[in-house]
Amino acid sequence: MRTVVVDCGSGNLRSVVKALDHVGFKNVVISSDPDEVGRSDVLVFPGQGAFRNAMVNLIQADLVKPILRHIEAGKPFLGICLGLQILFERSYEHGKTEGLGVLKGEVVLLPRNVKLPHIGWNQVWIRKGSKIFEGIDDGDYFYFVHSYHVVPEEDVVASTTDYGIHFVSAIEKENLWGVQFHPEKSQKKGLRVLENFRRFCEEVL
C-alpha cells in the first residue's frame, strides 16, 4: 500500500508523515511529482495556508488530473484542513477561487463576531455513524487552526463543531474522508482518526 502525502507548498508535511508512520502506514512519501501521485494507492492532502495559493500550486505542478483520477478510481483520499476545503467547488478566501469540484459546495469565512483564526482545542459533534470516528466519543476534543469552513450542498457531513456557528468539521463520502481539524496535532484522538483511516484503506485496497 503506497501512501503519498501531497506537497503543494503548504507546509506541515513532516508531522503528518510522522503521525501516519505511528499508526502503521508503510511506504509513506512526500511528493509533488504527478507521476508519483498518480501511482499512489492512498493520497493524503494536508494543508496550512491559503486556498488560492494551494490551487495555483496544484495547477502549476500538474497535480490536478492525477488527484482527480485517484479519487474517481475509488482509491482512499484523506484531506486535512485545507486538504478538505480544496475538494469543494469554490472558496472565497482572498477572492473567489475554483477548487477541485469533487464535492458540491463552497468554502466561506467563519463569523466575524468570533476571534479569527479559530485556533485551539474544540469539540467535535458526530452527526452520523462514521468510520472516521470509530472509537471516538461524541464531544471529544480536536485541534483546529483555520478561518474558513466548508458548506456542503450534499449529504456528506460526518461531524460539526461550534464556533460562532455550527460548522462542518468532518466529511465522509465513499473513498473520500476530510477533516477540518489537524489529527496530527490532536494527540490520541487524532491518532485514532488516522488509525481508522488506515483500517479503511486496508479494507478497500
PyMOL commands that set and color helices and strands:
alter all, ss='L'
color gray80, all
select helices_A, chain A and resi 13-22+34-38+51-60+64-72+82-85+131-133+183-185+187-204
alter helices_A, ss='H'
color red, helices_A
select strands_A, chain A and resi 3-6+28-31+42-45+77-80+88-91+97-98+103-109+118-123+125-126+141-146+148-152+157-162+166-173+176-179
alter strands_A, ss='S'
color yellow, strands_A
deselect
rebuild
show_as cartoon
